[in-house]
Amino acid sequence: MSHWTIESRTRAADAVLTAAPVVPVIQIERPEQAVPLARCLVDAGLCVLEITLRSDVALEAMQAIAGSVPDAIVGAGTVLGAEDLAAVERAGAKFAISPGVTEALYDAADEARIPLIPAVATGGELMRGRERGYRRFKFFPAEAAGGIAMLKSWSGPFRDVRFCPTGGIDADKAPGYLALPNVVTVGGSWMLPAAALAAGDWDSIARLASAAARLGR
């Protein structure tokens, strides 16, 4: 039996999703970059940080940010199963995001202390998520799965659902998504160019992040 209700799960997800108009999707390869990058993004107005489990140092990076950047709402992306969910919770993540979802992951999320924001790409997946008590989802891969047109088509039958579209979204496409009433925030990595990240060019990243933070105004 889950300790979450529909209301408490939605409130916990909204506390994350409403905090900034854009969620940077971050892959950290060098642990020493975690804290300065997080500070750079938070100072620029992007306080919700999704650290993907696509690198060997992701958990270490999450732990460092959670301990050193108190204004950051640090969470984990690419959470694939119960073991990942338990590991990111131990590392100090405030939320978890998955690229899809299984019944086993839903079961694990029922017992977790942090909210899961599961990804859906079809109406059937969305209906199953609603049955499991979810009203907030990642829409992934957004552009490949139908983009803005798909979200518009879902707004009628799923009026109580809100989304964080991620996947193929850049600075030019983000405003169109953010204009939709069923979109709370968008995820992306356009403010983290590979060259700037590799060089630790925080000034360039800060400029792009500040522009992203203004998209919600």
MDTraj code that builds the backbone (N, CA, C; nanometers):
import mdtraj as md
import numpy as np

residues = "MET SER HIS TRP THR ILE GLU SER ARG THR ARG ALA ALA ASP ALA VAL LEU THR ALA ALA PRO VAL VAL PRO VAL ILE GLN ILE GLU ARG PRO GLU GLN ALA VAL PRO LEU ALA ARG CYS LEU VAL ASP ALA GLY LEU CYS VAL LEU GLU ILE THR LEU ARG SER ASP VAL ALA LEU GLU ALA MET GLN ALA ILE ALA GLY SER VAL PRO ASP ALA ILE VAL GLY ALA GLY THR VAL LEU GLY ALA GLU ASP LEU ALA ALA VAL GLU ARG ALA GLY ALA LYS PHE ALA ILE SER PRO GLY VAL THR GLU ALA LEU TYR ASP ALA ALA ASP GLU ALA ARG ILE PRO LEU ILE PRO ALA VAL ALA THR GLY GLY GLU LEU MET ARG GLY ARG GLU ARG GLY TYR ARG ARG PHE LYS PHE PHE PRO ALA GLU ALA ALA GLY GLY ILE ALA MET LEU LYS SER TRP SER GLY PRO PHE ARG ASP VAL ARG PHE CYS PRO THR GLY GLY ILE ASP ALA ASP LYS ALA PRO GLY TYR LEU ALA LEU PRO ASN VAL VAL THR VAL GLY GLY SER TRP MET LEU PRO ALA ALA ALA LEU ALA ALA GLY ASP TRP ASP SER ILE ALA ARG LEU ALA SER ALA ALA ALA ARG LEU GLY ARG".split()
xyz = np.array([
    [0.0850, -0.1200, 0.0000],
    [0.0000, 0.0000, 0.0000],
    [0.0885, 0.1250, 0.0000],
    [0.0639, 0.2135, -0.0945],
    [0.1465, 0.3338, -0.1060],
    [0.1156, 0.4318, 0.0067],
    [0.2192, 0.5020, 0.0507],
    [0.1957, 0.6093, 0.1483],
    [0.1595, 0.7391, 0.0767],
    [0.1669, 0.7392, -0.0563],
    [0.1295, 0.8558, -0.1346],
    [-0.0198, 0.8523, -0.1678],
    [-0.0805, 0.9708, -0.1725],
    [-0.2136, 0.9861, -0.2302],
    [-0.1968, 1.0607, -0.3633],
    [-0.3027, 1.0646, -0.4415],
    [-0.2951, 1.1429, -0.5652],
    [-0.2586, 1.2874, -0.5322],
    [-0.3196, 1.3403, -0.4279],
    [-0.2973, 1.4811, -0.3919],
    [-0.1553, 1.5052, -0.3442],
    [-0.1041, 1.4185, -0.2565],
    [0.0305, 1.4411, -0.2031],
    [0.1364, 1.4210, -0.3113],
    [0.1134, 1.3237, -0.3986],
    [0.2092, 1.3004, -0.5074],
    [0.2106, 1.4195, -0.6040],
    [0.0927, 1.4726, -0.6336],
    [0.0840, 1.5875, -0.7246],
    [0.1488, 1.7099, -0.6625],
    [0.1239, 1.7327, -0.5338],
    [0.1863, 1.8473, -0.4660],
    [0.3379, 1.8359, -0.4673],
    [0.3888, 1.7169, -0.4399],
    [0.5344, 1.6970, -0.4369],
    [0.5952, 1.7187, -0.5744],
    [0.5278, 1.6703, -0.6785],
    [0.5781, 1.6915, -0.8146],
    [0.5716, 1.8388, -0.8523],
    [0.4616, 1.9052, -0.8163],
    [0.4468, 2.0469, -0.8502],
    [0.5497, 2.1341, -0.7807],
    [0.5884, 2.0968, -0.6599],
    [0.6909, 2.1737, -0.5892],
    [0.8219, 2.1768, -0.6684],
    [0.8458, 2.0698, -0.7430],
    [0.9640, 2.0638, -0.8294],
    [0.9370, 2.1337, -0.9624],
    [0.8300, 2.0938, -1.0283],
    [0.8074, 2.1354, -1.1663],
    [0.7743, 2.2839, -1.1800],
    [0.7159, 2.3455, -1.0789],
    [0.6783, 2.4867, -1.0885],
    [0.7902, 2.5814, -1.0458],
    [0.9029, 2.5280, -1.0029],
    [1.0089, 2.6125, -0.9472],
    [1.0884, 2.6872, -1.0538],
    [1.0858, 2.6395, -1.1781],
    [1.1595, 2.7061, -1.2862],
    [1.0965, 2.6653, -1.4190],
    [1.1027, 2.7530, -1.5205],
    [1.0401, 2.7209, -1.6482],
    [1.1155, 2.6162, -1.7296],
    [1.2422, 2.5973, -1.6975],
    [1.3254, 2.5020, -1.7710],
    [1.4043, 2.4182, -1.6705],
    [1.4085, 2.2878, -1.6951],
    [1.4889, 2.1960, -1.6139],
    [1.6106, 2.1537, -1.6962],
    [1.7309, 2.1988, -1.6589],
    [1.8491, 2.1535, -1.7307],
    [1.8690, 2.0029, -1.7119],
    [1.8892, 1.9337, -1.8222],
    [1.9173, 1.7903, -1.8192],
    [2.0688, 1.7757, -1.8313],
    [2.1308, 1.7291, -1.7233],
    [2.2759, 1.7414, -1.7079],
    [2.3439, 1.6052, -1.7020],
    [2.4434, 1.5886, -1.7860],
    [2.5282, 1.4697, -1.7775],
    [2.6668, 1.5151, -1.7325],
    [2.7041, 1.4757, -1.6127],
    [2.8332, 1.5179, -1.5554],
    [2.9337, 1.4044, -1.5681],
    [3.0468, 1.4348, -1.6282],
    [3.1519, 1.3354, -1.6466],
    [3.2663, 1.3534, -1.5482],
    [3.2810, 1.4770, -1.4964],
    [3.3900, 1.5055, -1.4023],
    [3.3305, 1.5582, -1.2732],
    [3.3483, 1.4853, -1.1634],
    [3.2804, 1.5223, -1.0390],
    [3.3150, 1.6618, -0.9886],
    [3.4358, 1.7092, -1.0194],
    [3.4751, 1.8419, -0.9702],
    [3.3940, 1.9538, -1.0372],
    [3.3243, 1.9224, -1.1459],
    [3.2429, 2.0245, -1.2125],
    [3.1038, 2.0377, -1.1515],
    [3.0626, 1.9415, -1.0726],
    [2.9238, 1.9359, -1.0269],
    [2.8813, 2.0608, -0.9507],
    [2.9569, 2.0975, -0.8492],
    [2.9161, 2.2090, -0.7638],
    [2.9255, 2.3429, -0.8366],
    [3.0373, 2.3742, -0.9056],
    [3.0392, 2.5028, -0.9774],
    [2.9318, 2.5135, -1.0857],
    [2.9024, 2.4039, -1.1534],
    [2.7973, 2.4071, -1.2545],
    [2.6616, 2.4317, -1.1895],
    [2.6348, 2.3616, -1.0811],
    [2.5075, 2.3800, -1.0110],
    [2.4922, 2.5237, -0.9626],
    [2.5976, 2.5796, -0.9063],
    [2.5913, 2.7188, -0.8582],
    [2.5654, 2.8142, -0.9746],
    [2.6303, 2.7901, -1.0860],
    [2.6131, 2.8728, -1.2049],
    [2.4670, 2.8715, -1.2503],
    [2.4074, 2.7532, -1.2593],
    [2.2703, 2.7403, -1.3067],
    [2.1705, 2.8005, -1.2083],
    [2.1908, 2.7745, -1.0794],
    [2.1000, 2.8289, -0.9776],
    [2.1064, 2.9811, -0.9763],
    [2.2267, 3.0361, -0.9828],
    [2.2423, 3.1820, -0.9834],
    [2.1772, 3.2448, -1.1059],
    [2.1715, 3.1692, -1.2150],
    [2.1114, 3.2206, -1.3383],
    [1.9591, 3.2082, -1.3379],
    [1.9038, 3.1405, -1.2376],
    [1.7590, 3.1303, -1.2269],
    [1.7012, 2.9930, -1.2552],
    [1.7886, 2.8943, -1.2792],
    [1.7431, 2.7571, -1.3029],
    [1.7802, 2.6726, -1.1820],
    [1.6866, 2.6574, -1.0896],
    [1.7189, 2.5922, -0.9624],
    [1.6890, 2.4429, -0.9615],
    [1.6129, 2.3943, -1.0602],
    [1.5784, 2.2519, -1.0657],
    [1.6774, 2.1833, -1.1594],
    [1.7540, 2.0895, -1.1080],
    [1.8620, 2.0280, -1.1841],
    [1.8404, 1.8782, -1.1947],
    [1.8305, 1.8284, -1.3168],
    [1.8162, 1.6852, -1.3402],
    [1.9528, 1.6274, -1.3777],
    [2.0120, 1.5539, -1.2851],
    [2.1406, 1.4887, -1.3104],
    [2.1114, 1.3488, -1.3637],
    [2.1470, 1.3236, -1.4881],
    [2.1132, 1.1939, -1.5466],
    [2.2099, 1.0860, -1.4996],
    [2.1568, 0.9656, -1.4860],
    [2.2407, 0.8515, -1.4457],
    [2.3102, 0.7902, -1.5673],
    [2.3602, 0.8762, -1.6535],
    [2.4276, 0.8292, -1.7749],
    [2.5794, 0.8325, -1.7605],
    [2.6274, 0.8689, -1.6435],
    [2.7720, 0.8690, -1.6218],
    [2.8039, 0.7982, -1.4906],
    [2.9285, 0.7560, -1.4783],
    [2.9706, 0.6814, -1.3594],
    [2.9777, 0.7682, -1.2349],
    [2.9798, 0.9003, -1.2528],
    [2.9959, 0.9895, -1.1370],
    [2.8655, 1.0609, -1.1006],
    [2.7548, 1.0181, -1.1609],
    [2.6282, 1.0887, -1.1397],
    [2.5868, 1.0930, -0.9924],
    [2.5964, 0.9810, -0.9238],
    [2.5549, 0.9777, -0.7831],
    [2.6465, 1.0636, -0.6970],
    [2.7755, 1.0572, -0.7252],
    [2.8722, 1.1410, -0.6527],
    [2.8415, 1.2891, -0.6763],
    [2.8098, 1.3247, -0.8013],
    [2.7782, 1.4636, -0.8352],
    [2.6532, 1.5096, -0.7616],
    [2.5518, 1.4248, -0.7599],
    [2.4267, 1.4571, -0.6916],
    [2.4498, 1.4834, -0.5432],
    [2.5283, 1.3958, -0.4839],
    [2.5578, 1.4080, -0.3405],
    [2.6309, 1.5392, -0.3113],
    [2.7262, 1.5741, -0.3984],
    [2.8024, 1.6974, -0.3797],
    [2.7125, 1.8200, -0.3917],
    [2.6247, 1.8199, -0.4906],
    [2.5342, 1.9335, -0.5092],
    [2.4365, 1.9437, -0.3930],
    [2.3812, 1.8312, -0.3516],
    [2.2861, 1.8312, -0.2401],
    [2.3502, 1.8855, -0.1129],
    [2.4795, 1.8582, -0.0945],
    [2.5474, 1.9017, 0.0266],
    [2.6035, 2.0421, 0.0212],
    [2.6260, 2.0954, -0.0996],
    [2.6976, 2.2226, -0.1132],
    [2.6187, 2.3354, -0.1768],
    [2.5066, 2.3052, -0.2416],
    [2.4285, 2.4097, -0.3096],
    [2.2852, 2.4027, -0.2564],
    [2.2616, 2.4637, -0.1405],
    [2.1319, 2.4471, -0.0738],
    [2.0123, 2.4988, -0.1538],
    [2.0334, 2.5946, -0.2443],
    [1.9223, 2.6490, -0.3220],
    [1.8869, 2.5630, -0.4430],
    [1.9681, 2.4629, -0.4706],
    [1.9397, 2.3739, -0.5829],
    [1.8365, 2.2686, -0.5429],
    [1.7424, 2.2440, -0.6328],
    [1.6509, 2.1305, -0.6178],
    [1.7071, 2.0230, -0.7090],
    [1.7931, 1.9403, -0.6529],
    [1.8659, 1.8432, -0.7351],
    [1.7888, 1.7121, -0.7413],
    [1.7773, 1.6605, -0.8632],
    [1.7095, 1.5337, -0.8817],
    [1.7853, 1.4469, -0.9790],
    [1.7293, 1.3308, -1.0054],
    [1.7965, 1.2323, -1.0897],
    [1.7127, 1.2021, -1.2126],
    [1.7800, 1.1926, -1.3264],
    [1.7163, 1.1479, -1.4483],
    [1.7680, 1.0105, -1.4878],
    [1.7057, 0.9519, -1.5881],
    [1.7423, 0.8181, -1.6371],
    [1.7317, 0.7140, -1.5256],
    [1.6311, 0.7295, -1.4402],
    [1.6043, 0.6303, -1.3354],
    [1.5263, 0.5160, -1.4005],
    [1.5882, 0.3986, -1.4047],
    [1.5323, 0.2878, -1.4826],
    [1.4628, 0.1807, -1.3986],
    [1.4906, 0.1768, -1.2688],
    [1.4316, 0.0722, -1.1870],
    [1.4436, 0.1010, -1.0395],
    [1.4026, 0.0028, -0.9577],
    [1.3990, 0.0201, -0.8127],
    [1.5373, 0.0482, -0.7542],
    [1.6391, -0.0190, -0.8059],
    [1.7744, 0.0032, -0.7536],
    [1.8205, 0.1457, -0.7786],
    [1.7942, 0.1966, -0.8987],
    [1.8296, 0.3357, -0.9291],
    [1.7570, 0.4309, -0.8363],
    [1.6287, 0.4073, -0.8155],
    [1.5485, 0.4965, -0.7317],
    [1.6019, 0.4994, -0.5894],
    [1.6351, 0.3834, -0.5359],
    [1.6906, 0.3774, -0.4003],
    [1.8258, 0.4479, -0.3934],
    [1.9075, 0.4309, -0.4971],
    [2.0420, 0.4898, -0.4973],
    [2.0365, 0.6422, -0.5034],
    [1.9471, 0.6969, -0.5857],
    [1.9426, 0.8427, -0.5969],
    [1.8825, 0.9054, -0.4720],
    [1.7920, 0.8338, -0.4077],
    [1.7365, 0.8844, -0.2820],
    [1.8463, 0.8920, -0.1764],
    [1.9307, 0.7888, -0.1705],
    [2.0431, 0.7904, -0.0756],
    [2.1419, 0.9023, -0.1078],
    [2.1541, 0.9366, -0.2353],
    [2.2499, 1.0402, -0.2767],
    [2.1986, 1.1811, -0.2522],
    [2.0754, 1.1945, -0.2068],
    [2.0225, 1.3266, -0.1740],
    [1.9314, 1.3869, -0.2781],
    [1.8907, 1.3083, -0.3778],
    [1.7984, 1.3596, -0.4791],
    [1.6647, 1.3965, -0.4163],
    [1.6062, 1.5054, -0.4648],
    [1.4750, 1.5503, -0.4158],
    [1.3613, 1.4977, -0.5049],
    [1.3965, 1.4471, -0.6222],
    [1.2966, 1.3913, -0.7130],
    [1.3681, 1.2962, -0.8089],
    [1.2898, 1.2147, -0.8767],
    [1.3437, 1.1216, -0.9756],
    [1.2599, 1.1303, -1.1025],
    [1.3267, 1.1221, -1.2162],
    [1.2599, 1.1250, -1.3463],
    [1.3036, 1.0021, -1.4244],
    [1.2089, 0.9355, -1.4865],
    [1.2398, 0.8155, -1.5645],
    [1.2090, 0.8404, -1.7118],
    [1.2811, 0.7732, -1.8036],
    [1.2550, 0.7911, -1.9465],
    [1.1366, 0.7091, -1.9970],
    [1.0842, 0.6249, -1.9123],
    [0.9678, 0.5402, -1.9381],
    [0.9269, 0.4885, -1.8007],
    [0.8422, 0.3879, -1.7961],
    [0.8050, 0.3378, -1.6638],
    [0.7571, 0.1936, -1.6748],
    [0.7830, 0.1165, -1.5692],
    [0.7378, -0.0218, -1.5599],
    [0.6541, -0.0369, -1.4325],
    [0.5846, -0.1464, -1.4230],
    [0.5076, -0.1711, -1.3002],
    [0.6015, -0.1818, -1.1805],
    [0.7185, -0.2419, -1.1998],
    [0.8139, -0.2553, -1.0892],
    [0.8614, -0.1187, -1.0408],
    [0.8824, -0.0258, -1.1346],
    [0.9243, 0.1084, -1.0943],
    [0.8099, 0.1803, -1.0239],
    [0.6885, 0.1662, -1.0735],
    [0.5735, 0.2246, -1.0020],
    [0.5644, 0.1684, -0.8599],
    [0.5859, 0.0388, -0.8452],
    [0.5795, -0.0224, -0.7118],
    [0.6861, 0.0358, -0.6198],
    [0.8077, 0.0505, -0.6731],
    [0.9166, 0.1071, -0.5925],
    [0.8867, 0.2516, -0.5550],
    [0.8289, 0.3268, -0.6484],
    [0.7978, 0.4675, -0.6221],
    [0.6906, 0.4828, -0.5157],
    [0.6025, 0.3815, -0.5014],
    [0.5023, 0.3852, -0.3955],
    [0.5661, 0.3928, -0.2574],
    [0.6845, 0.3338, -0.2445],
    [0.7528, 0.3284, -0.1144],
    [0.8595, 0.4358, -0.0985],
    [0.8952, 0.5043, -0.2062],
    [1.0024, 0.6043, -0.2004],
    [0.9560, 0.7289, -0.1264],
    [1.0516, 0.8009, -0.0704],
    [1.0203, 0.9259, -0.0006],
    [1.0223, 1.0452, -0.0946],
    [1.0763, 1.0277, -0.2145],
    [1.0817, 1.1368, -0.3112],
    [0.9847, 1.1068, -0.4259],
    [0.9325, 1.2120, -0.4903],
    [0.8370, 1.1878, -0.5977],
    [0.9054, 1.1391, -0.7254],
    [0.8390, 1.0475, -0.7922],
    [0.8802, 1.0044, -0.9251],
    [0.7978, 1.0812, -1.0274],
    [0.8652, 1.1296, -1.1313],
    [0.7967, 1.1905, -1.2446],
    [0.8227, 1.0990, -1.3637],
    [0.7286, 1.0082, -1.3923],
    [0.7511, 0.9073, -1.4955],
    [0.7261, 0.9639, -1.6345],
    [0.7950, 0.9093, -1.7332],
    [0.7757, 0.9544, -1.8706],
    [0.6721, 0.8697, -1.9411],
    [0.5925, 0.9363, -2.0223],
    [0.4949, 0.8693, -2.1080],
    [0.5111, 0.9230, -2.2495],
    [0.4753, 0.8390, -2.3469],
    [0.4801, 0.8811, -2.4866],
    [0.3519, 0.8474, -2.5607],
    [0.2618, 0.7725, -2.4949],
    [0.1359, 0.7320, -2.5586],
    [0.0194, 0.7519, -2.4629],
    [-0.1004, 0.7537, -2.5220],
    [-0.2202, 0.7665, -2.4390],
    [-0.2385, 0.6500, -2.3446],
    [-0.2039, 0.5297, -2.3893],
    [-0.2164, 0.4130, -2.3032],
    [-0.1258, 0.4210, -2.1818],
    [-0.0004, 0.4663, -2.2028],
    [0.0919, 0.4829, -2.0899],
    [0.0395, 0.5882, -1.9932],
    [-0.0179, 0.6926, -2.0481],
    [-0.0731, 0.7994, -1.9652],
    [-0.1919, 0.7490, -1.8831],
    [-0.2773, 0.6694, -1.9437],
    [-0.3916, 0.6140, -1.8709],
    [-0.3470, 0.5202, -1.7592],
    [-0.2440, 0.4413, -1.7854],
    [-0.1925, 0.3528, -1.6799],
    [-0.1335, 0.4346, -1.5655],
    [-0.0619, 0.5403, -1.5987],
    [-0.0063, 0.6266, -1.4951],
    [-0.1144, 0.6902, -1.4093],
    [-0.2231, 0.7319, -1.4735],
    [-0.3342, 0.7885, -1.3968],
    [-0.3937, 0.6836, -1.3027],
    [-0.4060, 0.5594, -1.3508],
    [-0.4570, 0.4519, -1.2647],
    [-0.3668, 0.4317, -1.1429],
    [-0.2373, 0.4551, -1.1610],
    [-0.1424, 0.4384, -1.0506],
    [-0.1345, 0.5615, -0.9601],
    [-0.2146, 0.6629, -0.9891],
    [-0.2226, 0.7784, -0.9000],
    [-0.1385, 0.8976, -0.9397],
    [-0.0978, 0.9030, -1.0655],
    [-0.0113, 1.0116, -1.1130],
    [-0.0906, 1.1109, -1.1969],
    [-0.0558, 1.2397, -1.1788],
    [-0.1142, 1.3458, -1.2593],
    [-0.0063, 1.4358, -1.3204],
    [0.1192, 1.4073, -1.2925],
    [0.2313, 1.4845, -1.3473],
    [0.3284, 1.3879, -1.4134],
    [0.3631, 1.4174, -1.5384],
    [0.4454, 1.3265, -1.6165],
    [0.5513, 1.4026, -1.6954],
    [0.6584, 1.3338, -1.7247],
    [0.7494, 1.3776, -1.8284],
    [0.6917, 1.3275, -1.9614],
    [0.6926, 1.4114, -2.0651],
    [0.6539, 1.3678, -2.1993],
    [0.7832, 1.3502, -2.2777],
    [0.8167, 1.2261, -2.3084],
    [0.9472, 1.1951, -2.3669],
    [0.9359, 1.0766, -2.4615],
    [1.0052, 1.0821, -2.5757],
    [1.0820, 1.1954, -2.6303],
    [0.9872, 1.2931, -2.6996],
    [0.9786, 1.4138, -2.6504],
    [0.8718, 1.5065, -2.6865],
    [0.8600, 1.5286, -2.8374],
    [0.9664, 1.5715, -2.8996],
    [0.9580, 1.6030, -3.0419],
    [0.9290, 1.4776, -3.1244],
    [0.9933, 1.3674, -3.0927],
    [0.9749, 1.2435, -3.1684],
    [0.8378, 1.1821, -3.1455],
    [0.7767, 1.2100, -3.0310],
    [0.6482, 1.1476, -2.9944],
    [0.5272, 1.2326, -3.0301],
    [0.5476, 1.3385, -3.1050],
    [0.4328, 1.4180, -3.1497],
    [0.4338, 1.5624, -3.1064],
    [0.5245, 1.5970, -3.0149],
    [0.5469, 1.7362, -2.9795],
    [0.4242, 1.8110, -2.9315],
    [0.4182, 1.9378, -2.9723],
    [0.3122, 2.0275, -2.9287],
    [0.1750, 1.9756, -2.9724],
    [0.1673, 1.9196, -3.0933],
    [0.0383, 1.8690, -3.1424],
    [-0.0154, 1.7571, -3.0536],
    [0.0732, 1.6691, -3.0068],
    [0.0303, 1.5608, -2.9193],
    [-0.0205, 1.6156, -2.7862],
    [0.0507, 1.7091, -2.7295],
    [0.0088, 1.7664, -2.6017],
    [-0.1251, 1.8389, -2.6148],
    [-0.1461, 1.9070, -2.7257],
    [-0.2757, 1.9722, -2.7485],
    [-0.3873, 1.8684, -2.7562],
    [-0.3594, 1.7564, -2.8211],
    [-0.4630, 1.6536, -2.8353],
    [-0.4947, 1.5867, -2.7025],
    [-0.3972, 1.5822, -2.6115],
    [-0.4194, 1.5226, -2.4800],
    [-0.4932, 1.6156, -2.3844],
    [-0.4960, 1.7452, -2.4161],
    [-0.5503, 1.8411, -2.3190],
    [-0.6999, 1.8210, -2.2955],
    [-0.7701, 1.7644, -2.3946],
    [-0.9135, 1.7403, -2.3769],
    [-0.9441, 1.6211, -2.2881],
    [-0.8986, 1.5002, -2.3253],
    [-0.9326, 1.3823, -2.2453],
    [-0.8604, 1.3751, -2.1110],
    [-0.7461, 1.4419, -2.0991],
    [-0.6673, 1.4335, -1.9751],
    [-0.6526, 1.5729, -1.9143],
    [-0.7646, 1.6306, -1.8766],
    [-0.7655, 1.7712, -1.8345],
    [-0.6955, 1.7960, -1.7019],
    [-0.6772, 1.6921, -1.6215],
    [-0.6151, 1.7095, -1.4896],
    [-0.4661, 1.6758, -1.4909],
    [-0.4095, 1.6542, -1.6097],
    [-0.2702, 1.6116, -1.6198],
    [-0.1837, 1.7272, -1.6704],
    [-0.0624, 1.7393, -1.6133],
    [0.0344, 1.8394, -1.6584],
    [0.1663, 1.7695, -1.6899],
    [0.2441, 1.8332, -1.7777],
    [0.3625, 1.7677, -1.8313],
    [0.4888, 1.8524, -1.8218],
    [0.6011, 1.7793, -1.8240],
    [0.7337, 1.8365, -1.8466],
    [0.7871, 1.7725, -1.9752],
    [0.7649, 1.8344, -2.0918],
    [0.8166, 1.7774, -2.2161],
    [0.9691, 1.7866, -2.2207],
    [1.0310, 1.6810, -2.2663],
    [1.1769, 1.6741, -2.2773],
    [1.2113, 1.5887, -2.3988],
    [1.3155, 1.6287, -2.4690],
    [1.3607, 1.5488, -2.5825],
    [1.3463, 1.6242, -2.7134],
    [1.4577, 1.6778, -2.7627],
    [1.4555, 1.7515, -2.8883],
    [1.4117, 1.8954, -2.8750],
    [1.3974, 1.9446, -2.7527],
    [1.3530, 2.0828, -2.7306],
    [1.4744, 2.1730, -2.7139],
    [1.4733, 2.2866, -2.7834],
    [1.5829, 2.3833, -2.7723],
    [1.5239, 2.5210, -2.7402],
    [1.6098, 2.6228, -2.7419],
    [1.5657, 2.7575, -2.7040],
    [1.4568, 2.8098, -2.7960],
    [1.4582, 2.7693, -2.9231],
    [1.3573, 2.8170, -3.0179],
    [1.2232, 2.7466, -2.9981],
    [1.2271, 2.6190, -2.9629],
    [1.1036, 2.5408, -2.9496],
    [1.0393, 2.5538, -2.8120],
    [1.1192, 2.5841, -2.7100],
    [1.0680, 2.5869, -2.5730],
    [0.9487, 2.6805, -2.5533],
    [0.9486, 2.8033, -2.6080],
    [0.8347, 2.8926, -2.5825],
    [0.7019, 2.8363, -2.6305],
    [0.7017, 2.7629, -2.7420],
    [0.5782, 2.7034, -2.7911],
    [0.5216, 2.6010, -2.6950],
    [0.6095, 2.5236, -2.6341],
    [0.5656, 2.4260, -2.5335],
    [0.5154, 2.4971, -2.4080],
    [0.5907, 2.5969, -2.3625],
    [0.5551, 2.6652, -2.2380],
    [0.4234, 2.7426, -2.2499],
    [0.3816, 2.7717, -2.3721],
    [0.2552, 2.8428, -2.3923],
    [0.1341, 2.7512, -2.3743],
    [0.1556, 2.6202, -2.3719],
    [0.0444, 2.5264, -2.3581],
    [-0.0034, 2.5210, -2.2132],
    [-0.1340, 2.5191, -2.1908],
    [-0.1853, 2.5179, -2.0531],
    [-0.1528, 2.3905, -1.9760],
    [-0.1253, 2.2793, -2.0470],
    [-0.0943, 2.1554, -1.9754],
    [0.0554, 2.1289, -1.9641],
    [0.1367, 2.2316, -1.9901],
    [0.2820, 2.2211, -1.9712],
    [0.3236, 2.3083, -1.8539],
    [0.3949, 2.2488, -1.7586],
    [0.4409, 2.3223, -1.6404],
    [0.5810, 2.3777, -1.6625],
    [0.6667, 2.2959, -1.7199],
    [0.8058, 2.3319, -1.7425],
    [0.8559, 2.2434, -1.8556],
    [0.9718, 2.2738, -1.9098],
    [1.0305, 2.1882, -2.0135],
    [1.1709, 2.1471, -1.9707],
    [1.2149, 2.0338, -2.0215],
    [1.3503, 1.9881, -1.9943],
    [1.4353, 1.9986, -2.1190],
    [1.5634, 2.0274, -2.0993],
    [1.6535, 2.0368, -2.2134],
    [1.7963, 2.0590, -2.1703],
    [1.8849, 2.0512, -2.2671],
    [2.0272, 2.0703, -2.2354],
    [2.0924, 2.1740, -2.3257],
    [2.0105, 2.2562, -2.3921],
    [2.0690, 2.3526, -2.4857],
    [2.1539, 2.4582, -2.4153],
    [2.1302, 2.4804, -2.2855],
    [2.2103, 2.5797, -2.2129],
    [2.3441, 2.5218, -2.1650],
    [2.3696, 2.3968, -2.2039],
    [2.4930, 2.3278, -2.1620],
    [2.5702, 2.2769, -2.2839],
    [2.6198, 2.3676, -2.3694],
    [2.6962, 2.3217, -2.4858],
    [2.8164, 2.2382, -2.4421],
    [2.8417, 2.1301, -2.5156],
    [2.9476, 2.0365, -2.4768],
    [3.0823, 2.1060, -2.4607],
    [3.1139, 2.1967, -2.5527],
    [3.2451, 2.2643, -2.5471],
    [3.2562, 2.3515, -2.4224],
    [3.1485, 2.4246, -2.3903],
    [3.1501, 2.5106, -2.2716],
    [3.1607, 2.4274, -2.1448],
    [3.0888, 2.3154, -2.1425],
    [3.0925, 2.2279, -2.0257],
    [3.2321, 2.1677, -2.0081],
    [3.2907, 2.1227, -2.1162],
    [3.4237, 2.0622, -2.1095],
    [3.5278, 2.1627, -2.0623],
    [3.5111, 2.2890, -2.1030],
    [3.6093, 2.3927, -2.0680],
    [3.5802, 2.4585, -1.9345],
    [3.4659, 2.4245, -1.8738],
    [3.4281, 2.4933, -1.7510],
    [3.3996, 2.6404, -1.7753],
    [3.3434, 2.6703, -1.8929],
    [3.3126, 2.8084, -1.9313],
    [3.1775, 2.8470, -1.8706],
    [3.1810, 2.8792, -1.7420],
    [3.0574, 2.9059, -1.6687],
    [2.9891, 3.0334, -1.7166],
    [3.0669, 3.1310, -1.7671],
    [3.0066, 3.2556, -1.8139],
    [2.9136, 3.2301, -1.9327],
    [2.9586, 3.1483, -2.0276],
    [2.8747, 3.1174, -2.1441],
    [2.7498, 3.0418, -2.1017],
    [2.7681, 2.9459, -2.0121],
    [2.6544, 2.8672, -1.9643],
    [2.5568, 2.9569, -1.8871],
    [2.6102, 3.0498, -1.8081],
    [2.5248, 3.1401, -1.7307],
    [2.4396, 3.2274, -1.8227],
    [2.4972, 3.2749, -1.9325],
    [2.4206, 3.3581, -2.0263],
    [2.3051, 3.2792, -2.0878],
    [2.3326, 3.1566, -2.1297],
    [2.2288, 3.0729, -2.1886],
    [2.1238, 3.0339, -2.0853],
    [2.1690, 3.0052, -1.9630],
    [2.0760, 2.9676, -1.8562],
    [1.9866, 3.0845, -1.8169],
    [2.0424, 3.2045, -1.8128],
    [1.9620, 3.3233, -1.7783],
    [1.8533, 3.3464, -1.8832],
    [1.8892, 3.3271, -2.0095],
    [1.7898, 3.3419, -2.1165],
    [1.6810, 3.2353, -2.1024],
    [1.7192, 3.1146, -2.0656],
    [1.6212, 3.0074, -2.0459],
    [1.5290, 3.0393, -1.9291],
    [1.5840, 3.0936, -1.8228],
    [1.5036, 3.1263, -1.7056],
    [1.4002, 3.2339, -1.7366],
    [1.4305, 3.3193, -1.8319],
    [1.3366, 3.4274, -1.8681],
    [1.2221, 3.3786, -1.9555],
    [1.2302, 3.2570, -2.0066],
    [1.1261, 3.2061, -2.0961],
    [0.9918, 3.1930, -2.0249],
    [0.9961, 3.1782, -1.8950],
    [0.8709, 3.1603, -1.8216],
    [0.8003, 3.2895, -1.7877],
    [0.8546, 3.4019, -1.8279],
    [0.7950, 3.5287, -1.7875],
    [0.6956, 3.5802, -1.8902],
])
top = md.Topology()
chain = top.add_chain()
for i, resn in enumerate(residues, 1):
    res = top.add_residue(resn, chain, resSeq=i)
    for name in ("N", "CA", "C"):
        top.add_atom(name, md.element.get_by_symbol(name[0]), res)
traj = md.Trajectory(xyz[None], top)
